[in-house]
Amino acid sequence: MKILIINSGVSNASSVKNMLKWIGFESQIVTSLEGLGNGDKIILPGIGNFGEAMNNLEQLNLINQIKDCVSNKKIHFLGICLGMQLLMNSSEETSESRGLGLIKGSVKKFKFEQKDNHLKIPHVGWNKIQNNSNSRIFLNCDSNQSRFYFVHSYYVECEDKKDILAQTNYGIKFHSMICRDNIYGFQFHPEKSLKHGANLLRNFCTLK
Amino acid sequence: MKRIIPILLLKDKLLYKTINFDMPKYIGDPFIALKIFNDKEVDELMVLDIDKSKKKQAPDIDFLESLASEAFMPIGYGGGITTVDQAREVFNIGFEKVILNSALNSDFNLINEISKIFGSQAVVASIDYKMKYFTKKRFCVFENGKISSRLCPKELATSCEVAGAGEILLHCVSYEGKMDKMDINFIKEVVEELSIPVIGSGGTPNSSYITDFFLKTGASALAAGSIFIYYGKYNAVLINYPAYENKKNILDKIERI
C-alpha cells in the first residue's frame, strides 16, 4: 500500500508524515499522483488561503489527477483542515476560485452573535467531536474521551446530511468530520492530536 | 478550553532550566522529555533556545526538525528568528507557531510580515519583563533578559496585537524559576486590555496553584517550566504533567464559575 501526502505549497505535510511514521506507516510527500491503485491512500493537508491553495493545485495540474484518482479509481482520500474545505464547491474566503466539488456544500466564516463574542476567531485549541455514525473510521475512538486540535476561521457545511460523520460545538455546531464514499475530511489536525489523532489516521490508513 | 503549556529551554541542543533567566542548570535530553510529554498528553509545548539571540545565531533547523518529528502535539519555537524565511523553515519542519522576543525590539515589523503570510495564529509575541525592586515598576527586557528597555509590557502587548500577533506570552523574569508566586494582578490587567489570548508565565509554585491562576487572571493559558521538570521538595529532576483526568477537574472548576 502506498500513502501519498500532497504538498500543495503552504502545508504541514511533514507533520503528517511524522505522525504516520510514529504509527508505523511509511508515506511520501509528493506533487503529482502517479501509479496509484487499489488500497492506496491520498492525504491532502493544508493551511493558508482557499483561493491560493486551489491555484497551487491547478498549477501543479493536480485538480484533474485528484478527481481521476478519487472518482474513477476510487482511491481513499483524506483532506485535513484546509484540505477538507477544498473538497467542497465553494468558500466564503474567495469568490474567485471554486473548490474541488467532490462533496456537496460550502465553506463559511465563523460569525458570532453578541452573546458569544467571547469566542475568538480563529477557533484555536482542543475540542471534542460528537460522532453521528458507526463508520469504521471511529474504531477504538471513544468520543467522550477523545479530543482534537483545531485551528481555523472557516468551517464546512455539507448540503447532504448523510455526508456528516461528526460535529463540533464552537458557538455553533459545525461539521468537523465528513465522508462521502471513499472521500474523508477532518477539520482538526489529527497529526497534532496525540493518540486521539493517531487512532483516526490509523483507521484511515487501514480502510479497505 | 484553557491550556497548560510546558516550556522547554534549550542551550547547545540540551535541556536547561534557569532562575530569573540566569544560572542555567542542565536538566537532560530534550528528546526524552518530548517523548514523556507525548505520553502525558500535553496541550501544547513551547521550545525556547535561550542562546540564539544573545549569540546572534540562526535557529538550528536540522536539530529542530528531528525534535519536531517526535512532537505529536502543537508545538511552538522561539530563539534567533529574525527573518520571514527562517520562520517559513520553522513552519515547514513541523512547528505550528513561532515565538518572537528579540525581534520585538530589533525589527518590530517581523510580526506583521509573518502573520500576513502564515496567519496570526502562527505568531506568538513573547513579552519578557522585569520589575523594579522597590517601585514594582515593570519594564521590558530582550535577548534573554540581557537588554533592558523603558517599554511598558502592557503597551508593548497592545502594539503586538495591533501588528498581527495571535497570542501574547507574558513572561515575568523577576519571578521566573523561583517557584514562589506569579504576577497575577498584572497578567489580569493585560488580559483585560487585549482581545487576543494571553499566556501567563513565570514563577508557578506548584500544580495546585493552576486553578487559582486561571480564576484570578482570566488568561487563556498558563506556561511553566519548573513545575513540569522538578518534583518533590528537593526539586529532583522528573518530567511530570497533570494527568488528563486531574487537569479536567482543574479546568471544569474554572468553567463552572
Chai-1 contact restraints between the chains, C-beta under 6 A:
chainA,res_idxA,chainB,res_idxB,connection_type,confidence,min_distance_angstrom,max_distance_angstrom,comment,restraint_id
A,S14,B,G94,contact,1.0,0.0,6.0,A-B,restraint_1
A,S15,B,G94,contact,1.0,0.0,6.0,A-B,restraint_2
A,N18,B,S69,contact,1.0,0.0,6.0,A-B,restraint_3
A,M19,B,F72,contact,1.0,0.0,6.0,A-B,restraint_4
A,P122,B,Q121,contact,1.0,0.0,6.0,A-B,restraint_5
A,V124,B,Q121,contact,1.0,0.0,6.0,A-B,restraint_6
A,G125,B,M1,contact,1.0,0.0,6.0,A-B,restraint_7
A,W126,B,M1,contact,1.0,0.0,6.0,A-B,restraint_8
A,Y149,B,P74,contact,1.0,0.0,6.0,A-B,restraint_9
A,V151,B,Q121,contact,1.0,0.0,6.0,A-B,restraint_10
A,K192,B,M73,contact,1.0,0.0,6.0,A-B,restraint_11
A,K192,B,P74,contact,1.0,0.0,6.0,A-B,restraint_12
A,L194,B,E41,contact,1.0,0.0,6.0,A-B,restraint_13
A,L194,B,F72,contact,1.0,0.0,6.0,A-B,restraint_14
A,L194,B,M73,contact,1.0,0.0,6.0,A-B,restraint_15
